[in-house]
Amino acid sequence: MPHGATIGLNMGRISVEPSFATPDRVLSLDWLRGLGVLIMLQGHTFSSFARPDLRNDPVYIFSQFVGGMPAPIFLFLVGVTLGFRLDRCDRQGLPAAHRFRSALARAAYLGAIAFAFRLQLWLFAWGNPWTELVRVDILNCMAFGIAVLSPVAVLAPAKRITWCAAAGLVIAATAPLITALDWSGIPWLIRNYIVPNKEYFSFFPDTAYIAFGVSFGGLLRHAAPARDKIMQWTACLGLALVVTAHYFSNLPFSVYQRSDFWLDSPGLILIRLGIVLVLAAAGYVWTTGQQAQRLGFMRRLGTNSLLIYWVHVELVYGRSFWFVKERLTIVQCCAVSLLLIAAMYGLATLNLPSRVRRRLGRPRPAMQVPEAACPR
């Protein structure tokens, strides 16, 4: 989700190249990313450490219910980042072929990070099957989704906004149809990337969030002077999506012969999209007047999301704390969640990605591009 900064996957751009002083940086997206990190940390802590007999406790259920939101947030924001990236190419007057290659390069970058992440987990686990190396995690979904959506880079900004929104709707709407097909003759790895599955992040329906994000990111940049009104309408649209999608999801009949609400329902995608939009608008209000260089608690988590994601997965799901896996009470899980959040915030304050870039001598000079360079 990089705009002034690079998507580094900050889980949506899992922040690898932050550039906090960028004049047109949308601070609310850093805030939203940080909120996703916060929810993710507590959700994974409860999932890994809570005792099996406490899985029906209201606190645990609530933890896992809200814990379903980080993935849509991160996928949406990685799309926003791609939208920003393509807009920057537009403003620099770069040709369509260059924009297309830029989108593919972003997909390749995320794919490389995804493989490095799986490789590290596999090596540290000493004993897991080799198939864990190609497990379709959220980073793989981001890379594959962006690669498939990359042709939209050749479109003009206004058309890109429209076509990506339409693509998101199509992906969400066709997910139940994809599930209903017979995939028994297709190699398992291809199925894991494409077919809805509760164990993986598949193209259907998860890439819908990326497509919606590209559309939203393009709109934020294309109509930057009207950003206040855009965010107002974003909140209204988000609420309307939640209410409308919830209503239609609860009708006693369906246009689909078979559909699982928690797996491939377009209603769930639109409800979560609506929540993400409302949170983005709330973040915009919260960060109004803040200075880009002064990172608060939430934005610091957001601008270091990739690092936090990588480290916390090893801590929570790795072998380091095997002796407390599925052995903690609800109160103990709450305490561990707070400790983990504090530790990850401390890690974020070290600003390790920027330090590494400085050591490697990779400064990113700001580039001013005249408004007239942006094709309409």
Residue pairs with C-beta under 8 A, 6 or more apart in sequence:
1 7
1 10
1 11
1 12
1 13
1 14
1 15
1 29
1 33
1 74
1 77
1 78
1 80
1 81
1 84
1 213
2 8
2 10
2 13
2 15
2 16
2 17
2 18
2 81
2 84
2 85
3 13
3 22
3 24
3 25
3 26
3 29
3 80
3 81
3 84
3 85
3 88
3 217
3 221
4 18
4 19
4 20
4 21
4 22
4 24
4 25
4 292
5 13
5 15
5 16
5 17
5 18
5 19
5 20
5 22
5 25
5 303
6 13
6 15
6 16
6 17
6 18
6 19
6 81
7 13
7 14
7 16
7 78
7 81
7 82
7 85
7 106
7 109
7 110
8 14
8 15
8 16
8 17
8 113
8 306
8 353
9 15
9 16
9 78
9 110
9 113
9 139
9 142
9 305
9 306
9 309
10 16
10 33
10 77
10 78
10 81
10 302
10 303
10 304
10 305
10 306
11 33
11 36
11 37
11 70
11 73
11 74
11 77
11 78
11 138
11 305
11 306
11 309
12 29
12 33
12 36
12 73
12 74
12 75
12 76
12 77
12 78
12 79
12 80
12 81
12 213
12 305
13 33
13 77
13 78
13 80
13 81
13 305
14 74
14 78
14 113
14 305
14 306
14 307
14 309
15 33
15 302
15 303
15 304
15 305
15 306
15 307
15 353
16 306
16 353
17 353
17 357
17 364
18 303
18 353
18 354
19 25
19 364
19 366
20 292
20 293
20 295
20 303
21 292
21 293
21 366
22 292
22 366
24 221
24 224
25 292
26 220
26 227
26 284
27 283
27 287
27 290
27 292
27 299
28 231
28 280
28 281
28 283
28 284
28 285
28 286
28 287
29 77
29 80
29 280
29 283
29 302
30 287
30 295
30 298
30 299
30 302
30 303
31 283
31 286
31 287
31 296
31 298
31 299
31 302
32 73
32 77
32 276
32 279
32 280
32 283
32 302
33 73
33 74
33 77
33 301
33 302
33 303
33 305
34 297
34 298
34 299
34 300
34 301
34 302
34 303
34 305
35 73
35 279
35 283
35 298
35 302
36 69
36 70
36 73
36 74
36 77
36 302
36 305
37 70
37 301
37 302
37 305
37 308
37 309
37 344
38 298
38 301
38 341
39 66
39 67
39 69
39 70
40 67
40 70
40 309
40 312
41 308
41 312
41 337
41 340
41 341
41 344
42 63
42 67
42 337
42 341
43 63
43 64
43 66
43 67
43 68
43 70
44 67
44 312
44 313
44 316
44 317
45 316
45 333
45 336
45 337
45 340
46 60
46 63
46 64
46 67
46 333
46 337
47 64
47 67
48 316
48 317
48 325
48 326
49 316
49 321
49 324
49 325
49 326
49 327
49 328
49 332
49 333
49 336
50 57
50 60
50 326
50 328
50 329
50 330
50 333
51 326
51 327
51 328
51 329
52 326
54 60
54 329
54 330
55 61
57 330
59 330
59 334
60 330
60 333
63 333
68 272
69 272
69 275
69 276
71 138
71 201
71 206
72 209
72 272
72 273
72 275
72 276
73 276
73 279
74 138
74 142
74 305
75 138
75 141
75 142
75 145
75 201
75 206
75 207
75 209
75 210
75 213
76 209
76 210
76 212
76 213
76 216
76 273
76 276
77 213
78 110
78 142
78 146
78 210
78 213
79 146
79 149
79 164
79 209
79 210
79 211
79 212
79 213
79 214
79 215
79 216
79 217
80 213
80 214
80 216
80 217
80 220
81 213
81 217
82 103
82 106
82 146
82 149
82 210
82 213
82 214
82 217
83 160
83 164
83 213
83 214
83 215
83 216
83 217
83 218
83 219
83 220
83 221
84 217
84 220
84 221
85 102
85 103
85 106
86 99
86 102
86 103
86 152
86 153
86 157
86 160
86 214
86 218
87 157
87 217
87 218
87 221
87 222
87 374
88 369
89 98
89 99
89 102
89 153
90 99
90 157
90 373
90 374
90 375
91 369
91 370
91 371
91 373
91 374
92 367
92 369
92 373
93 369
93 373
93 375
94 102
96 153
96 154
97 154
99 153
99 154
100 150
100 151
100 153
100 154
102 153
103 146
103 147
103 149
103 150
103 152
103 153
104 147
104 150
106 146
107 143
107 144
107 146
107 147
107 150
108 143
108 147
109 143
110 139
110 142
110 143
110 146
111 139
111 140
111 143
111 144
111 147
113 139
113 306
114 137
114 139
114 140
114 142
114 143
115 133
117 137
117 139
117 310
117 313
118 132
118 133
118 134
118 135
118 137
119 133
120 310
120 314
121 128
121 132
121 313
121 314
121 318
122 128
122 130
122 132
122 133
124 314
124 318
124 319
125 132
125 318
125 319
134 189
135 192
135 200
136 192
136 193
136 200
136 201
136 202
137 200
137 201
138 201
140 193
140 201
141 200
141 201
141 202
141 203
141 206
141 207
142 210
144 193
144 203
144 207
145 203
145 206
145 207
145 210
145 211
146 210
148 203
148 207
149 164
149 167
149 207
149 210
149 211
149 214
152 160
152 163
152 164
152 167
152 214
153 160
155 163
156 375
156 376
157 218
157 221
157 222
157 374
157 375
157 376
158 222
158 376
160 214
160 215
160 218
161 215
161 218
161 219
161 222
162 215
164 211
164 212
164 214
164 215
164 218
165 211
165 212
165 215
167 208
167 211
168 208
168 209
168 210
168 211
168 212
168 215
168 273
169 208
171 203
171 204
171 205
171 207
171 208
171 211
172 205
172 208
172 266
172 269
172 270
173 266
174 204
175 196
175 204
175 205
175 208
175 264
175 265
175 266
175 269
176 256
176 258
176 259
176 260
176 264
176 265
176 266
177 256
178 194
178 195
178 196
178 204
178 264
179 195
179 196
179 204
179 258
179 259
179 260
179 263
179 264
180 256
180 257
180 258
181 195
183 191
183 194
183 195
191 197
192 200
192 202
193 200
193 202
193 203
194 202
194 203
194 204
195 202
195 204
196 202
196 204
196 205
196 260
196 263
196 264
197 263
198 262
198 263
204 264
205 264
205 266
205 269
208 269
208 273
209 269
209 272
209 273
209 276
212 273
216 234
216 277
216 280
219 230
220 227
220 230
223 230
227 284
231 280
231 281
231 284
231 285
232 281
234 277
234 278
234 280
234 281
235 277
235 278
235 281
235 282
237 274
237 277
238 273
238 274
238 275
238 276
238 277
238 278
238 279
238 280
238 281
239 274
239 278
240 274
241 270
241 271
241 273
241 274
241 277
242 270
242 271
242 274
242 275
242 278
244 270
245 266
245 267
245 268
245 270
245 271
245 274
246 267
246 271
248 267
249 261
249 265
249 267
249 268
249 271
259 265
261 267
261 268
262 268
287 299
290 296
290 299
295 303
297 345
300 345
300 348
300 349
301 308
301 344
301 345
301 348
303 348
304 347
304 348
304 351
304 352
304 353
306 353
307 347
307 348
307 352
307 353
308 344
308 347
308 348
311 344
311 347
312 340
312 344
314 320
315 321
315 340
316 340
324 336
328 336
357 363
